[in-house]
Amino acid sequence: MMRVLILGGTGDAAELAAKVTTIQGLEVITSLAGRTREPSIPLGEVRVGGFGGVAGLASYLRVMEIDLLIDATHPFATQISFNAADAATEVGIPRLMLIRPPWEKVSGDRWIEVDSVQAAAASVANQAQRVFLTVGRQELAAFAHLEEIWFVMRMIDPPTDDALVPPGILLCDRGPFTLNNERQILIHNKIDTIVSKNSGGDATKPKIIAARELGVKVVMINRPAIPPGAQVSNIDAALAWLFNRC
């Protein structure tokens, strides 16, 4: 019996875990960071919480006798990805990154591409009036000083009571979202700018399509660098990687 650890928290990770549980000879454990209050629990064994850096993750890999490591975390969760790379190297086990492709700009898109949340905040300053902010609750503070802008802020869980939050309203919701839903948010709230991380995938892409249809500007935050190593862009390719090592 080989044991696979999936670093999860994404829809792709949950779907991969569900498929791995059907493969004879493979035991799957999915690790969730525990940042959301009611995470979607994948099939198979699940652990919740951090590891304590590279040393903690390497220790876990040894103690749990993990044979294969798949990093299927969010494209912007780079710290765990670098920790996973170092820990897998230290322990000497194969590691794969499952990274969904980023969204590509097409005709009709009004994108302003930036490299950080801070750059996104600077981009909307004095350039926008009503913003649909979809960067997650942990990034709200970067926009809190923009008191002249009104925000619709969507996230899974609300911010803490002491968090710095820009003016506007909170929408606590979890994707996937429909095109009609996103279109209505933009129209009803008279949104002139969306701020989004380039997460890729289908669950939140409808907001990008709605923005294109309505001529709404999008400040798109490019993905950060990831560690080197084997990577695939879809679940079937990840399963093929597993089969080749069983």
N, C-alpha and C positions, 0 to 999 in steps of 0.2 A: 504494500500500500504506500503510494507516494502522497506527500502532503503539500498542498499548494496554499500559499498565503496571497490573498488579493487585497491590496490597499484600495479601499472603495470609497463610497460616498457619492458616486455618480450612477445614473441610470445604466450606463454601459457596464459598470462593475456588477450591478445587481443582475443584469441579464446574463453576463458571463458566468457568475456564480451559479445561477439556476441551471445553466447548461452543463457546467462542470460536475454538478451533483449527480448527473445521470451517467457519468463515465465510470465504468468499473475500474477499480484500482487507483482511483484518485479521491483523496479527501480534501475538501476545501474549507478554509477559514477566511472569512471576510473581516477586515478591520475597518471600523468607522471612527472618525475623529471625535465624534460626540459633540459637535458644535451646534447641531440643531436639536431642538427639544424632543421632537417626535420624528426621528429619521425613518425612512423606508427600510425595513429590515429584509435583507436578501435571504434566499434559501441557504441552508447549510449552517455550519457553526459561525457565530458572530462574536467578535470582541469589540468593545467600545472604549475609546480613550487614547491618549498619546502614549508613546513608547519611552520618552525621555531621551530624545536625540539619537545619534548614531549608535552609541554604546548600548542604550536600552533596546533598540531594535535588533542589533546584532545578538544581544543576549536572548531575546525572545526567539529569534530564528534558531538558535542553538538548542534552547530548552525545549521548544516545541518540535524540534527535528523537522524543520521546514526544508523541503527539497527544491521548491521552485517559488519564485516571487514574481507577482504581476502587479505593477503599479498602474492602477486604473483610476487614479485620483483626478480631481478637477485640473484643467490645464493651467490654472493660476495658483495651484497649491504646490509651489516649487520647493519649499523647504523640505517637505516630506519626500519629494522625488529625489532631491540630492542626498538626503539621509538614507533613503533606500538604496541608492547607487553605492554609497560608501559601505553600508552594512552588508549588502550582498557580496561585495568584493572581499570584505573582511572575513566573512563566513565561507566564501567560496561556492556560492550557489548561483545558478542561472537567473537572470532578471530580465523581464520584458516590460516595456511601457506600452500601454494601450491608450493612444491619444487620438481622439476624434479630430478630423480635419477642421481648420478654422473656416469661418465664413469668408467667401470671396466677394469683393466688390464687383457689381455688375452695372450695366447701363441703367441710369435712373437713380442710382444711389447717390446721396449727398453726404459722403463720409468725410470726417476730419480724423485722421489717424494719429494717435498719440501713444507714448510708451509708458505712461504711468497714470495712476489715479490723480496724482497731484497735477500732472499736465492736463488732464481732462478738466479739472476744476478751473485751472487757469484759462482753458479754452472757452469755457462758457461764461466766464466773467465778462460783463459788459457786452456780451454777444447773444444772450438768450434771456427770455423772460419767464417761460414756463417749461420746465424740464421734467422728463420722465427718467428717473434715476434708478438704474437696475444693476448696481455694482455690489449689492450685499450690505448687510447692516454693519459689518466691520469697517467699511470704507466711508461711512457717512460723515465722519469728522472732517474729512478733507474738503467738504462742501459747506460746512456749517457757517463759515464767515461770509457766504454769499447771500446776504440778507435782502438784497434787491431782487432776487430770483425766487419764484415759487416752484416747489418741487412736488411731484408725485413719486414717492419712494417705495419701491416694491422689494420685498424680501420674504424669506420663509418665516423667520421668527422676528418679533419686534426688538428694537434696541433696548438696552438696559436703561433704567431710570436716570442714571447719571451720564448717559452718552451725549456727546455733542451732535446735534441734529439740525440740519438746515430748515428754514420755514417751509411748510407745506403739509401734506397728508401722507399717512402710511398705509400701504396695502400689503397685508400679510397673505401670501398665496404661494402655491407650489405648482410648477409646470408639470406636464405640458400645457401650453396655452394655445387657444385657437386664434386664427387670423381675425375672426369677427370680434373676439374679446379684445385683442390688441388694438384693432381699428377703433373700437368704441372708446377705449381709454384715451387715445390720442385726440379723438374728435371732442369728446365730452369735456376734457380738461384743457382743450385748446393748446396742446403741446406743440412747441416749436422746435424742441431739441430732445433727442434721446441720448443718454450716456450709458454705454454698455461695454462690458468686457467682451472680447472676441472669444467666447466660450465654444462656439461651434455647436453642432448637433441640431436636432429638430425641435427639442422641447421648448426653446425660447426663440427660435428663428422667426416665428410669425411677426414679432415686433419689428424686425428688420424689413420684412416684406410690406407691412403696413406703412412703415415710414417711407418706403420707396413709392408706394401708391399715392400717399398724401403729400409728398414733397417735403417731409420732415427731415431736418438735418440730424445726422448721427455722429456723435463723438465716440469713435471706436478705439478702445484701449487694446493695443497689440499685446500678444502673449509674451511673457518673459522667457528667458533662456531656460533650457532644460538640460539635464546631464546627458552625456553621450551614452550610447548603448542601443541594444536592439529595440525597435519599436514597430508597432503595427497600428493601422488606423481603423480596424473594425474587429468585431467579435469573432467572425469566422477565421480570420488570420490568427487571432490569439489562440483559438482552439487548435488550429493546425500546429502552432508553436508548441503547445502542450503535448499533442499526440506524438510529435517528433522526439519528445524527451521522456516519454513513458516506456 
